[in-house]
Amino acid sequence: MAEPVQTDSTDYDPVKGNQQVKKLIGNIEKKPVDPGQYESLRNEIAGHLRQGEKQQEVLQKEVEGIDAALKALGDKVEGESARLAKERAGLGSMRKLKEAQLAEYRLLAINGKEALKRLEVKRQEGQRSRVLGKEAPLWSLVTELRRSAGERLLPDWAKIRQGIQAVTEHQVVALVLSAFLALWLFAMLAVKVERYLDSDRGGSLVLLVALINRHSLLYRLGLAIVVGVTSASWLLLPRDEAASFLPWLSLSLLIALLLPALAESLCRSTGQSTLGGILSVPQRWLVRLAAVGAALLVFTLGAPDLDLVSEPVSLLLRFVVVCCTTFLMALTIISLSCFIPVLRARGRMLRFLLFVAAAVVLYLEVFGFRAFSSHLLSGFAWSFVLFAAAVMVLDLARAFFAIVFDNRHRMFERLGIRLDEGDEDELLRGIGWLRAILKFILAVSILLVLVEIWDFAGVYAQAIVAFLVNGFEIGKLLIVPARIVLGIFIFIVGWSLTLWVKKILDQKWEQEAALAESTREALLTVTGYVCYVVAAIVGLSVAGVNFSGLAVIAGALSVGIGFGLQNIVNNFVSGLILLFERPIKRGDWIVAGSTEGYVKKISVRSTIIQTFDRADVIVPNSELISSPVTNMMFNDPRGRLKVSVGVAYGSDTALVRRLLLEIAGGHGEVIVDGSSPRPDVFFQEFGESSLNFDLLCHLKNIDSRVRVRSEMNYLIDAAFRRHGIEIPFPQRDIHIRTTA
């Protein structure tokens, strides 16, 4: 008799869990959620959900065990023993208890999901209110500054000293080591990049490193130290202590040093101006001033409040930094727009948009919407970073594919691939498809990051990610765009690898394996289609295709085959028969209907026959299976040649026979070893103007029939001339009747 599943008891009480979740929902509804509390509240609610899901699984197994035990007891019958009745009643009571506990946990799951949903709504509302919230306008700060004139005009450096003293000795050592590591990497990178400068293949990234490498030694040392210190400080130094301003300080220095070289490399990578991407001296100084302003702006907006001066002074200084940086950035973009064709063609629109953007930022700063102004400025900054990163990634991808294309012959040699006519385009076609799919993925990623940058509530970016990752349903069909793109990418990779593997196997088997050409071709064709099918199945599986419904698809295909796909399937099956049974092979000389020529290629749908005029005739495989086909070279390349010749009446027929046999026996292509019938001459008939003879001989390769016949005709003509044997031409006697 089956026993119910027993599990260890737990201390978690679903009733108390429900009460706590409801209390959290009430607290969320009463007051706005602080950003620092959001993660703790979310983790607490998620903890209740995890406990509830875990206990639900345990209880569900226990209920299934009780059901199994009840089933083993069988249906209740009259006269059963009291023990069985008691046991059945106990199992029933236990099942009701477990069902009641399951109901509590299900209610906990519903409440927990509702709490997470309300928490997310509150987070979005809080984010909107923080970004769109209004602070004191600028004129009120000026009034307050006048009232408090003379109070704390000098900066208070206490927090800065406290922050510097908070850095431990271990952190100082780590920062120094990071600076030396960055110096070494810069030196190694500069050496590696120099070899690519003349080839003009690296694009903006190589130009950036080259520009840095061509600066003074002091600049390179300073930049390397700042890069190392910035990366280490963001990893090691805390964010909520006195030293939290140091990472922002190092980042600001990095922006001031790196931004001019980055802007110049982007301009030079386009090279679309009359100067070929070279900045003038005023343009370079303008970029440097804008970089310094951007560094000050990043530190002003991002770093924690150091409380150096009073709040009115700090906000006024912020306004000055924002105004100057916005003005310098607008001038810089207008000045450098001549290097970018899209911006150069729309110069007026660009100037208008920059003027509107600067006016909006200054308006927000003056009227107290500083959080919204900070969001706009950070959006512009991150958009520029995204633009620069996208250009560099595209340049790197373009350089990589260009290097692959330039070194394709060397790569083919290392892989042992010998290229025939048309092989190069076929093998490199997959790389083109990979470039297209990678560009599509990059474009979608850029769009997603842009939405994430400008969506201050964080709603739309999450919705797009959910749409791409989770998909949408059409009826009962779930479509996931991300999985579809990944499936297409996997199929393209598999298809490209199959082409390369087929070519490598073909030439390896040709050199090493003792396989006939037709056998090798059949194995390669079957291997290729198997690999294509595997790549398609893997791609479809990754794309989310459910193969459990293949029976329905097969039924639909059977109906389609019965109507529209009959010829296609017939040709496909016929192609498989031709590949495995091999009644014809590549290189065979065949006659199929009115088509005569050599078999050039056999695929699963059709066969290509190249006629003697080098015209390609595509013949469906079903015709080669169902219709008579003459194969001159089926299992034996040997074949019979007939050469007809006529001599004049009165010629020595015995001499004619002897000369013809000597010519046939002396030719290298004629079989005279007895493996085939020996050459023979037959006196066929007395013609109107000649005695007609047929020379019959067997050739080692019937493919040379036309050439051998021509050579024998030359030899026969020469031999007959030497022995005075005349080859006549038709003669007619004309009688002219005259009448009196």
GIPE-V28116 format. One record per pair of residues at least 24 apart in sequence whose C-alpha atoms are under 6 Angstrom apart, sorted by the first residue. I is the first residue (numbers start at 0). J is the second residue. D is the distance in whole Angstrom. If there is no record, write none. Layout:
i:I j:J d:D
i:I j:J d:D
This chain:
i:0 j:71 d:6
i:1 j:68 d:5
i:2 j:68 d:5
i:3 j:64 d:4
i:3 j:65 d:5
i:3 j:68 d:6
i:4 j:61 d:5
i:4 j:64 d:5
i:13 j:104 d:6
i:17 j:107 d:5
i:24 j:114 d:5
i:48 j:108 d:6
i:51 j:104 d:5
i:123 j:456 d:5
i:126 j:456 d:6
i:127 j:456 d:6
i:130 j:370 d:5
i:130 j:371 d:5
i:131 j:371 d:6
i:133 j:367 d:5
i:133 j:368 d:5
i:134 j:367 d:5
i:135 j:367 d:5
i:136 j:365 d:6
i:136 j:366 d:4
i:136 j:367 d:4
i:137 j:365 d:5
i:140 j:311 d:5
i:144 j:311 d:6
i:154 j:307 d:5
i:154 j:308 d:5
i:155 j:307 d:5
i:162 j:241 d:4
i:162 j:242 d:4
i:174 j:228 d:5
i:174 j:231 d:6
i:177 j:227 d:5
i:178 j:224 d:5
i:178 j:227 d:4
i:178 j:228 d:6
i:181 j:223 d:5
i:181 j:227 d:5
i:182 j:223 d:5
i:200 j:398 d:5
i:201 j:398 d:6
i:202 j:268 d:6
i:202 j:394 d:5
i:203 j:264 d:5
i:203 j:265 d:6
i:203 j:268 d:5
i:203 j:391 d:6
i:204 j:391 d:6
i:206 j:264 d:5
i:207 j:261 d:6
i:207 j:264 d:5
i:225 j:253 d:6
i:244 j:302 d:5
i:247 j:298 d:6
i:247 j:302 d:6
i:251 j:294 d:4
i:254 j:294 d:6
i:255 j:290 d:5
i:255 j:291 d:5
i:255 j:294 d:6
i:258 j:290 d:6
i:259 j:286 d:6
i:259 j:287 d:6
i:266 j:338 d:6
i:271 j:338 d:5
i:272 j:338 d:5
i:289 j:327 d:5
i:289 j:328 d:6
i:292 j:324 d:5
i:329 j:353 d:6
i:378 j:452 d:6
i:378 j:453 d:6
i:416 j:503 d:6
i:429 j:495 d:5
i:482 j:542 d:4
i:483 j:542 d:4
i:486 j:538 d:4
i:486 j:541 d:5
i:486 j:542 d:5
i:489 j:538 d:6
i:490 j:534 d:5
i:490 j:535 d:6
i:490 j:538 d:5
i:493 j:534 d:5
i:517 j:584 d:5
i:521 j:578 d:5
i:570 j:604 d:5
i:570 j:620 d:5
i:570 j:621 d:5
i:571 j:603 d:5
i:571 j:604 d:5
i:573 j:620 d:5
i:573 j:621 d:5
i:574 j:603 d:4
i:574 j:604 d:6
i:574 j:620 d:6
i:575 j:603 d:6
i:587 j:632 d:6
i:588 j:630 d:6
i:588 j:631 d:5
i:589 j:629 d:5
i:589 j:630 d:4
i:589 j:631 d:6
i:590 j:628 d:6
i:590 j:629 d:5
i:591 j:628 d:5
i:636 j:700 d:5
i:636 j:701 d:6
i:637 j:698 d:5
i:637 j:699 d:5
i:637 j:700 d:5
i:637 j:701 d:5
i:638 j:697 d:5
i:638 j:698 d:5
i:638 j:701 d:5
i:639 j:696 d:6
i:639 j:697 d:4
i:640 j:695 d:6
i:640 j:696 d:5
i:640 j:697 d:6
i:641 j:694 d:6
i:641 j:695 d:5
i:642 j:693 d:6
i:642 j:694 d:5
i:643 j:692 d:6
i:643 j:693 d:5
i:644 j:691 d:6
i:644 j:692 d:5
i:645 j:689 d:5
i:645 j:690 d:5
i:645 j:691 d:4
i:646 j:689 d:5
i:646 j:690 d:5
i:646 j:725 d:6
i:646 j:726 d:5
i:647 j:689 d:5
i:647 j:725 d:6
i:647 j:726 d:6
i:647 j:727 d:5
i:648 j:689 d:6
i:668 j:698 d:6
i:668 j:699 d:6
i:669 j:697 d:6
i:669 j:698 d:5
i:670 j:697 d:6
i:670 j:698 d:6
i:688 j:729 d:5
